[in-house]
Amino acid sequence: MSKSENLVQKTQKINKLINKINSGKNAWLAGSLMYEIKQKEEYKPKYTSFKKYLDGDLSVSETKASSYILIYLTYHEEDISDMALQSHLLLMADYKQELREIMVK
């Protein structure tokens, strides 16, 4: 699979995840994909910057993308309850790890 095909598949998956209910697990998954695309600069065949990729293919602001990436970097997927919403995870991201772990479950 080419790099551009891989990017298209990831972009489609992200769009499905972020257009579903405000699920914390969906936000974590979207964040993991966005983080990978950003770190590996997978957007480069089509765009000159991650921001342009977000604007062009995802229609997501850098702030919103950063919130998904923060969730990914802050939590372990298996620790996120099915009841946790993206907004809950963002609110608790600044809490101490011990308190965050208790509240997420």
A tleap script that builds the chain and sets N, CA, C and O, in Angstrom:
source leaprc.protein.ff14SB
mol = sequence {
  NMET SER LYS SER GLU ASN LEU VAL GLN LYS
  THR GLN LYS ILE ASN LYS LEU ILE ASN LYS
  ILE ASN SER GLY LYS ASN ALA TRP LEU ALA
  GLY SER LEU MET TYR GLU ILE LYS GLN LYS
  GLU GLU TYR LYS PRO LYS TYR THR SER PHE
  LYS LYS TYR LEU ASP GLY ASP LEU SER VAL
  SER GLU THR LYS ALA SER SER TYR ILE LEU
  ILE TYR LEU THR TYR HIE GLU GLU ASP ILE
  SER ASP MET ALA LEU GLN SER HIE LEU LEU
  LEU MET ALA ASP TYR LYS GLN GLU LEU ARG
  GLU ILE MET VAL CLYS
}
set mol.1.N position { 0.843 -1.173 0.000 }
set mol.1.CA position { 0.000 0.000 0.000 }
set mol.1.C position { 0.891 1.240 0.000 }
set mol.1.O position { 1.855 1.317 0.761 }
set mol.2.N position { 0.571 2.195 -0.841 }
set mol.2.CA position { 1.370 3.416 -0.934 }
set mol.2.C position { 1.102 4.320 0.270 }
set mol.2.O position { 0.118 4.145 0.988 }
set mol.3.N position { 1.995 5.288 0.476 }
set mol.3.CA position { 1.835 6.235 1.585 }
set mol.3.C position { 0.549 7.024 1.445 }
set mol.3.O position { -0.150 7.258 2.431 }
set mol.4.N position { 0.229 7.440 0.220 }
set mol.4.CA position { -0.984 8.246 0.030 }
set mol.4.C position { -2.242 7.403 0.263 }
set mol.4.O position { -3.228 7.914 0.794 }
set mol.5.N position { -2.227 6.131 -0.121 }
set mol.5.CA position { -3.373 5.250 0.141 }
set mol.5.C position { -3.547 5.035 1.640 }
set mol.5.O position { -4.668 5.013 2.148 }
set mol.6.N position { -2.428 4.878 2.343 }
set mol.6.CA position { -2.457 4.697 3.785 }
set mol.6.C position { -3.041 5.936 4.466 }
set mol.6.O position { -3.842 5.821 5.394 }
set mol.7.N position { -2.637 7.120 4.000 }
set mol.7.CA position { -3.159 8.361 4.550 }
set mol.7.C position { -4.658 8.472 4.299 }
set mol.7.O position { -5.399 8.892 5.188 }
set mol.8.N position { -5.111 8.111 3.129 }
set mol.8.CA position { -6.541 8.167 2.797 }
set mol.8.C position { -7.321 7.256 3.733 }
set mol.8.O position { -8.370 7.648 4.245 }
set mol.9.N position { -6.825 6.046 3.963 }
set mol.9.CA position { -7.516 5.111 4.863 }
set mol.9.C position { -7.572 5.652 6.288 }
set mol.9.O position { -8.615 5.581 6.939 }
set mol.10.N position { -6.464 6.187 6.772 }
set mol.10.CA position { -6.438 6.745 8.126 }
set mol.10.C position { -7.384 7.939 8.228 }
set mol.10.O position { -8.097 8.088 9.221 }
set mol.11.N position { -7.389 8.781 7.208 }
set mol.11.CA position { -8.253 9.963 7.203 }
set mol.11.C position { -9.723 9.551 7.235 }
set mol.11.O position { -10.513 10.142 7.970 }
set mol.12.N position { -10.092 8.561 6.460 }
set mol.12.CA position { -11.469 8.071 6.459 }
set mol.12.C position { -11.850 7.529 7.830 }
set mol.12.O position { -12.956 7.771 8.313 }
set mol.13.N position { -10.940 6.801 8.451 }
set mol.13.CA position { -11.202 6.244 9.776 }
set mol.13.C position { -11.362 7.366 10.807 }
set mol.13.O position { -12.266 7.319 11.640 }
set mol.14.N position { -10.490 8.368 10.750 }
set mol.14.CA position { -10.588 9.500 11.678 }
set mol.14.C position { -11.928 10.205 11.503 }
set mol.14.O position { -12.596 10.518 12.488 }
set mol.15.N position { -12.326 10.458 10.253 }
set mol.15.CA position { -13.605 11.129 9.995 }
set mol.15.C position { -14.770 10.353 10.582 }
set mol.15.O position { -15.686 10.952 11.145 }
set mol.16.N position { -14.755 9.041 10.463 }
set mol.16.CA position { -15.820 8.216 11.047 }
set mol.16.C position { -15.808 8.328 12.567 }
set mol.16.O position { -16.865 8.445 13.187 }
set mol.17.N position { -14.637 8.294 13.166 }
set mol.17.CA position { -14.517 8.348 14.622 }
set mol.17.C position { -14.968 9.686 15.195 }
set mol.17.O position { -15.673 9.722 16.204 }
set mol.18.N position { -14.572 10.773 14.568 }
set mol.18.CA position { -14.893 12.088 15.139 }
set mol.18.C position { -16.311 12.529 14.811 }
set mol.18.O position { -16.808 13.488 15.402 }
set mol.19.N position { -16.965 11.854 13.890 }
set mol.19.CA position { -18.346 12.202 13.569 }
set mol.19.C position { -19.352 11.305 14.278 }
set mol.19.O position { -20.555 11.401 14.037 }
set mol.20.N position { -18.855 10.430 15.157 }
set mol.20.CA position { -19.737 9.602 15.981 }
set mol.20.C position { -19.994 10.333 17.296 }
set mol.20.O position { -19.529 11.453 17.504 }
set mol.21.N position { -20.733 9.683 18.165 }
set mol.21.CA position { -21.001 10.228 19.499 }
set mol.21.C position { -19.678 10.561 20.183 }
set mol.21.O position { -18.654 9.946 19.886 }
set mol.22.N position { -19.694 11.504 21.071 }
set mol.22.CA position { -18.532 12.052 21.767 }
set mol.22.C position { -17.837 11.012 22.668 }
set mol.22.O position { -17.550 11.300 23.830 }
set mol.23.N position { -17.574 9.844 22.154 }
set mol.23.CA position { -16.982 8.750 22.919 }
set mol.23.C position { -15.512 9.008 23.222 }
set mol.23.O position { -14.753 9.432 22.352 }
set mol.24.N position { -15.123 8.747 24.461 }
set mol.24.CA position { -13.729 8.877 24.848 }
set mol.24.C position { -12.837 7.904 24.107 }
set mol.24.O position { -11.713 8.238 23.732 }
set mol.25.N position { -13.346 6.689 23.897 }
set mol.25.CA position { -12.551 5.687 23.176 }
set mol.25.C position { -12.361 6.081 21.713 }
set mol.25.O position { -11.286 5.881 21.147 }
set mol.26.N position { -13.395 6.635 21.108 }
set mol.26.CA position { -13.265 7.112 19.721 }
set mol.26.C position { -12.274 8.267 19.651 }
set mol.26.O position { -11.480 8.355 18.714 }
set mol.27.N position { -12.320 9.146 20.639 }
set mol.27.CA position { -11.390 10.279 20.675 }
set mol.27.C position { -9.956 9.778 20.818 }
set mol.27.O position { -9.045 10.301 20.176 }
set mol.28.N position { -9.758 8.765 21.657 }
set mol.28.CA position { -8.422 8.195 21.847 }
set mol.28.C position { -7.902 7.610 20.532 }
set mol.28.O position { -6.755 7.845 20.149 }
set mol.29.N position { -8.749 6.854 19.854 }
set mol.29.CA position { -8.357 6.239 18.574 }
set mol.29.C position { -8.052 7.293 17.516 }
set mol.29.O position { -7.057 7.188 16.800 }
set mol.30.N position { -8.907 8.306 17.419 }
set mol.30.CA position { -8.670 9.399 16.462 }
set mol.30.C position { -7.357 10.096 16.796 }
set mol.30.O position { -6.578 10.424 15.901 }
set mol.31.N position { -7.113 10.322 18.083 }
set mol.31.CA position { -5.872 10.955 18.513 }
set mol.31.C position { -4.646 10.139 18.165 }
set mol.31.O position { -3.613 10.686 17.778 }
set mol.32.N position { -4.761 8.822 18.302 }
set mol.32.CA position { -3.608 7.965 17.975 }
set mol.32.C position { -3.280 8.049 16.487 }
set mol.32.O position { -2.108 8.082 16.111 }
set mol.33.N position { -4.301 8.082 15.647 }
set mol.33.CA position { -4.083 8.187 14.201 }
set mol.33.C position { -3.530 9.556 13.818 }
set mol.33.O position { -2.613 9.657 13.003 }
set mol.34.N position { -4.095 10.608 14.411 }
set mol.34.CA position { -3.604 11.959 14.118 }
set mol.34.C position { -2.152 12.121 14.566 }
set mol.34.O position { -1.337 12.713 13.859 }
set mol.35.N position { -1.842 11.592 15.737 }
set mol.35.CA position { -0.477 11.684 16.260 }
set mol.35.C position { 0.506 10.996 15.313 }
set mol.35.O position { 1.576 11.529 15.019 }
set mol.36.N position { 0.134 9.816 14.844 }
set mol.36.CA position { 0.992 9.069 13.925 }
set mol.36.C position { 1.190 9.826 12.607 }
set mol.36.O position { 2.307 9.922 12.098 }
set mol.37.N position { 0.110 10.351 12.073 }
set mol.37.CA position { 0.194 11.112 10.824 }
set mol.37.C position { 1.094 12.330 11.011 }
set mol.37.O position { 1.913 12.647 10.148 }
set mol.38.N position { 0.935 13.008 12.147 }
set mol.38.CA position { 1.736 14.211 12.412 }
set mol.38.C position { 3.204 13.858 12.622 }
set mol.38.O position { 4.081 14.491 12.033 }
set mol.39.N position { 3.482 12.856 13.455 }
set mol.39.CA position { 4.863 12.505 13.779 }
set mol.39.C position { 5.630 11.982 12.566 }
set mol.39.O position { 6.803 12.304 12.372 }
set mol.40.N position { 4.960 11.182 11.765 }
set mol.40.CA position { 5.618 10.586 10.595 }
set mol.40.C position { 5.501 11.468 9.351 }
set mol.40.O position { 5.981 11.117 8.273 }
set mol.41.N position { 4.849 12.624 9.529 }
set mol.41.CA position { 4.639 13.570 8.428 }
set mol.41.C position { 4.024 12.884 7.207 }
set mol.41.O position { 4.432 13.124 6.070 }
set mol.42.N position { 3.054 12.040 7.462 }
set mol.42.CA position { 2.391 11.294 6.392 }
set mol.42.C position { 1.550 12.188 5.489 }
set mol.42.O position { 1.153 11.769 4.402 }
set mol.43.N position { 1.279 13.394 5.917 }
set mol.43.CA position { 0.487 14.346 5.132 }
set mol.43.C position { 1.305 14.969 4.000 }
set mol.43.O position { 0.739 15.579 3.094 }
set mol.44.N position { 2.627 14.821 4.043 }
set mol.44.CA position { 3.528 15.548 3.131 }
set mol.44.C position { 3.315 15.287 1.635 }
set mol.44.O position { 3.521 16.209 0.845 }
set mol.45.N position { 2.920 14.103 1.208 }
set mol.45.CA position { 2.725 13.962 -0.244 }
set mol.45.C position { 1.664 14.922 -0.810 }
set mol.45.O position { 1.698 15.286 -1.985 }
set mol.46.N position { 0.729 15.317 0.055 }
set mol.46.CA position { -0.381 16.148 -0.413 }
set mol.46.C position { -0.355 17.571 0.151 }
set mol.46.O position { -0.809 18.505 -0.510 }
set mol.47.N position { 0.173 17.744 1.373 }
set mol.47.CA position { 0.148 19.036 2.053 }
set mol.47.C position { 1.532 19.402 2.579 }
set mol.47.O position { 2.381 18.540 2.804 }
set mol.48.N position { 1.735 20.704 2.768 }
set mol.48.CA position { 3.030 21.169 3.269 }
set mol.48.C position { 3.078 21.233 4.796 }
set mol.48.O position { 4.155 21.360 5.379 }
set mol.49.N position { 1.916 21.145 5.442 }
set mol.49.CA position { 1.889 21.189 6.904 }
set mol.49.C position { 0.732 20.353 7.442 }
set mol.49.O position { -0.228 20.057 6.730 }
set mol.50.N position { 0.846 19.982 8.713 }
set mol.50.CA position { -0.213 19.230 9.375 }
set mol.50.C position { -1.487 20.067 9.442 }
set mol.50.O position { -2.588 19.542 9.276 }
set mol.51.N position { -1.339 21.360 9.684 }
set mol.51.CA position { -2.499 22.249 9.737 }
set mol.51.C position { -3.254 22.238 8.410 }
set mol.51.O position { -4.484 22.184 8.399 }
set mol.52.N position { -2.537 22.287 7.307 }
set mol.52.CA position { -3.195 22.264 5.997 }
set mol.52.C position { -3.897 20.936 5.762 }
set mol.52.O position { -4.961 20.894 5.145 }
set mol.53.N position { -3.304 19.850 6.252 }
set mol.53.CA position { -3.961 18.537 6.166 }
set mol.53.C position { -5.260 18.550 6.960 }
set mol.53.O position { -6.292 18.080 6.482 }
set mol.54.N position { -5.206 19.092 8.176 }
set mol.54.CA position { -6.408 19.157 9.018 }
set mol.54.C position { -7.498 19.972 8.341 }
set mol.54.O position { -8.655 19.553 8.295 }
set mol.55.N position { -7.133 21.135 7.818 }
set mol.55.CA position { -8.100 22.007 7.142 }
set mol.55.C position { -8.652 21.365 5.873 }
set mol.55.O position { -9.842 21.476 5.579 }
set mol.56.N position { -7.783 20.697 5.129 }
set mol.56.CA position { -8.182 20.159 3.835 }
set mol.56.C position { -8.929 18.847 3.876 }
set mol.56.O position { -9.976 18.708 3.244 }
set mol.57.N position { -8.401 17.872 4.619 }
set mol.57.CA position { -8.989 16.531 4.586 }
set mol.57.C position { -9.905 16.223 5.766 }
set mol.57.O position { -10.803 15.389 5.651 }
set mol.58.N position { -9.686 16.886 6.895 }
set mol.58.CA position { -10.486 16.573 8.083 }
set mol.58.C position { -11.451 17.673 8.481 }
set mol.58.O position { -12.408 17.413 9.211 }
set mol.59.N position { -11.226 18.884 8.024 }
set mol.59.CA position { -12.042 20.030 8.451 }
set mol.59.C position { -12.093 20.115 9.974 }
set mol.59.O position { -13.155 20.310 10.565 }
set mol.60.N position { -10.929 19.964 10.591 }
set mol.60.CA position { -10.784 20.017 12.043 }
set mol.60.C position { -9.739 21.083 12.359 }
set mol.60.O position { -8.706 21.167 11.696 }
set mol.61.N position { -10.014 21.890 13.368 }
set mol.61.CA position { -9.045 22.916 13.763 }
set mol.61.C position { -7.838 22.271 14.439 }
set mol.61.O position { -7.903 21.134 14.905 }
set mol.62.N position { -6.748 23.011 14.484 }
set mol.62.CA position { -5.555 22.520 15.182 }
set mol.62.C position { -5.849 22.312 16.663 }
set mol.62.O position { -5.331 21.379 17.277 }
set mol.63.N position { -6.671 23.172 17.231 }
set mol.63.CA position { -7.041 23.054 18.646 }
set mol.63.C position { -7.787 21.758 18.896 }
set mol.63.O position { -7.495 21.045 19.856 }
set mol.64.N position { -8.742 21.450 18.043 }
set mol.64.CA position { -9.522 20.216 18.187 }
set mol.64.C position { -8.619 18.995 17.985 }
set mol.64.O position { -8.708 18.026 18.739 }
set mol.65.N position { -7.764 19.040 16.984 }
set mol.65.CA position { -6.831 17.932 16.753 }
set mol.65.C position { -5.905 17.760 17.948 }
set mol.65.O position { -5.607 16.634 18.346 }
set mol.66.N position { -5.454 18.856 18.516 }
set mol.66.CA position { -4.589 18.797 19.695 }
set mol.66.C position { -5.298 18.149 20.873 }
set mol.66.O position { -4.669 17.453 21.670 }
set mol.67.N position { -6.605 18.371 20.992 }
set mol.67.CA position { -7.352 17.748 22.090 }
set mol.67.C position { -7.427 16.232 21.905 }
set mol.67.O position { -7.319 15.488 22.880 }
set mol.68.N position { -7.607 15.772 20.681 }
set mol.68.CA position { -7.605 14.329 20.423 }
set mol.68.C position { -6.226 13.730 20.725 }
set mol.68.O position { -6.119 12.668 21.339 }
set mol.69.N position { -5.198 14.416 20.292 }
set mol.69.CA position { -3.831 13.936 20.520 }
set mol.69.C position { -3.505 13.941 22.012 }
set mol.69.O position { -2.840 13.024 22.495 }
set mol.70.N position { -3.959 14.952 22.750 }
set mol.70.CA position { -3.743 15.004 24.193 }
set mol.70.C position { -4.393 13.803 24.877 }
set mol.70.O position { -3.797 13.195 25.766 }
set mol.71.N position { -5.590 13.468 24.472 }
set mol.71.CA position { -6.264 12.288 25.042 }
set mol.71.C position { -5.439 11.040 24.775 }
set mol.71.O position { -5.235 10.222 25.672 }
set mol.72.N position { -4.970 10.897 23.556 }
set mol.72.CA position { -4.139 9.733 23.205 }
set mol.72.C position { -2.873 9.681 24.059 }
set mol.72.O position { -2.515 8.615 24.560 }
set mol.73.N position { -2.206 10.790 24.228 }
set mol.73.CA position { -0.944 10.819 24.962 }
set mol.73.C position { -1.123 10.713 26.481 }
set mol.73.O position { -0.185 10.339 27.185 }
set mol.74.N position { -2.302 11.035 26.987 }
set mol.74.CA position { -2.541 11.061 28.422 }
set mol.74.C position { -3.059 9.731 28.966 }
set mol.74.O position { -2.721 9.353 30.087 }
set mol.75.N position { -3.860 9.031 28.202 }
set mol.75.CA position { -4.546 7.836 28.691 }
set mol.75.C position { -4.088 6.585 27.954 }
set mol.75.O position { -3.581 6.644 26.833 }
set mol.76.N position { -4.285 5.449 28.623 }
set mol.76.CA position { -4.140 4.149 27.972 }
set mol.76.C position { -5.533 3.731 27.522 }
set mol.76.O position { -6.501 3.870 28.270 }
set mol.77.N position { -5.631 3.229 26.324 }
set mol.77.CA position { -6.951 2.892 25.774 }
set mol.77.C position { -7.729 1.962 26.695 }
set mol.77.O position { -8.927 2.159 26.899 }
set mol.78.N position { -7.076 0.963 27.246 }
set mol.78.CA position { -7.777 -0.021 28.080 }
set mol.78.C position { -8.282 0.574 29.391 }
set mol.78.O position { -9.130 -0.032 30.046 }
set mol.79.N position { -7.792 1.728 29.784 }
set mol.79.CA position { -8.233 2.376 31.016 }
set mol.79.C position { -9.452 3.265 30.820 }
set mol.79.O position { -10.023 3.751 31.796 }
set mol.80.N position { -9.856 3.482 29.588 }
set mol.80.CA position { -10.984 4.375 29.313 }
set mol.80.C position { -12.286 3.582 29.372 }
set mol.80.O position { -12.488 2.635 28.611 }
set mol.81.N position { -13.151 3.981 30.275 }
set mol.81.CA position { -14.453 3.344 30.439 }
set mol.81.C position { -15.322 3.591 29.206 }
set mol.81.O position { -15.155 4.595 28.512 }
set mol.82.N position { -16.236 2.683 28.941 }
set mol.82.CA position { -17.182 2.857 27.834 }
set mol.82.C position { -18.078 4.076 28.056 }
set mol.82.O position { -18.632 4.625 27.103 }
set mol.83.N position { -18.218 4.498 29.310 }
set mol.83.CA position { -19.072 5.628 29.644 }
set mol.83.C position { -18.342 6.980 29.539 }
set mol.83.O position { -18.983 8.031 29.559 }
set mol.84.N position { -17.016 6.953 29.428 }
set mol.84.CA position { -16.243 8.198 29.388 }
set mol.84.C position { -16.455 8.909 28.054 }
set mol.84.O position { -16.400 8.299 26.986 }
set mol.85.N position { -16.695 10.184 28.146 }
set mol.85.CA position { -16.839 11.002 26.955 }
set mol.85.C position { -15.553 11.776 26.706 }
set mol.85.O position { -14.734 11.951 27.608 }
set mol.86.N position { -15.387 12.228 25.490 }
set mol.86.CA position { -14.213 13.014 25.131 }
set mol.86.C position { -14.071 14.219 26.057 }
set mol.86.O position { -12.971 14.521 26.522 }
set mol.87.N position { -15.160 14.894 26.320 }
set mol.87.CA position { -15.114 16.089 27.166 }
set mol.87.C position { -14.670 15.755 28.586 }
set mol.87.O position { -13.969 16.548 29.215 }
set mol.88.N position { -15.068 14.588 29.101 }
set mol.88.CA position { -14.617 14.156 30.432 }
set mol.88.C position { -13.109 13.955 30.442 }
set mol.88.O position { -12.418 14.410 31.353 }
set mol.89.N position { -12.611 13.274 29.427 }
set mol.89.CA position { -11.179 12.988 29.364 }
set mol.89.C position { -10.354 14.258 29.248 }
set mol.89.O position { -9.291 14.372 29.859 }
set mol.90.N position { -10.843 15.210 28.467 }
set mol.90.CA position { -10.124 16.481 28.334 }
set mol.90.C position { -10.097 17.238 29.657 }
set mol.90.O position { -9.069 17.794 30.043 }
set mol.91.N position { -11.221 17.254 30.339 }
set mol.91.CA position { -11.308 17.945 31.625 }
set mol.91.C position { -10.320 17.351 32.627 }
set mol.91.O position { -9.674 18.088 33.371 }
set mol.92.N position { -10.200 16.024 32.651 }
set mol.92.CA position { -9.353 15.347 33.630 }
set mol.92.C position { -7.890 15.240 33.215 }
set mol.92.O position { -7.063 14.785 34.004 }
set mol.93.N position { -7.560 15.642 32.010 }
set mol.93.CA position { -6.189 15.491 31.510 }
set mol.93.C position { -5.170 16.215 32.381 }
set mol.93.O position { -4.016 15.792 32.454 }
set mol.94.N position { -5.571 17.294 33.039 }
set mol.94.CA position { -4.653 18.052 33.883 }
set mol.94.C position { -4.578 17.518 35.310 }
set mol.94.O position { -3.728 17.953 36.086 }
set mol.95.N position { -5.452 16.585 35.664 }
set mol.95.CA position { -5.439 16.022 37.015 }
set mol.95.C position { -4.192 15.174 37.218 }
set mol.95.O position { -3.564 14.736 36.254 }
set mol.96.N position { -3.843 14.948 38.469 }
set mol.96.CA position { -2.740 14.040 38.775 }
set mol.96.C position { -3.117 12.648 38.297 }
set mol.96.O position { -4.293 12.284 38.291 }
set mol.97.N position { -2.124 11.875 37.900 }
set mol.97.CA position { -2.363 10.567 37.288 }
set mol.97.C position { -3.212 9.659 38.172 }
set mol.97.O position { -4.113 8.991 37.665 }
set mol.98.N position { -2.953 9.615 39.466 }
set mol.98.CA position { -3.694 8.718 40.362 }
set mol.98.C position { -5.185 9.070 40.370 }
set mol.98.O position { -6.041 8.189 40.284 }
set mol.99.N position { -5.477 10.342 40.472 }
set mol.99.CA position { -6.871 10.791 40.487 }
set mol.99.C position { -7.526 10.533 39.130 }
set mol.99.O position { -8.676 10.097 39.059 }
set mol.100.N position { -6.794 10.802 38.068 }
set mol.100.CA position { -7.299 10.582 36.708 }
set mol.100.C position { -7.673 9.114 36.499 }
set mol.100.O position { -8.724 8.813 35.935 }
set mol.101.N position { -6.807 8.201 36.958 }
set mol.101.CA position { -7.069 6.770 36.788 }
set mol.101.C position { -8.325 6.333 37.519 }
set mol.101.O position { -9.092 5.525 36.995 }
set mol.102.N position { -8.551 6.849 38.713 }
set mol.102.CA position { -9.743 6.510 39.486 }
set mol.102.C position { -10.987 7.020 38.774 }
set mol.102.O position { -11.978 6.300 38.655 }
set mol.103.N position { -10.937 8.259 38.302 }
set mol.103.CA position { -12.113 8.875 37.690 }
set mol.103.C position { -12.453 8.296 36.320 }
set mol.103.O position { -13.626 8.228 35.953 }
set mol.104.N position { -11.461 7.886 35.574 }
set mol.104.CA position { -11.700 7.348 34.233 }
set mol.104.C position { -12.459 6.033 34.317 }
set mol.104.O position { -13.288 5.740 33.455 }
set mol.105.N position { -12.190 5.253 35.327 }
set mol.105.CA position { -12.859 3.960 35.476 }
set mol.105.C position { -14.245 4.149 36.031 }
set mol.105.O position { -14.969 3.173 36.229 }
savepdb mol mol.pdb
quit
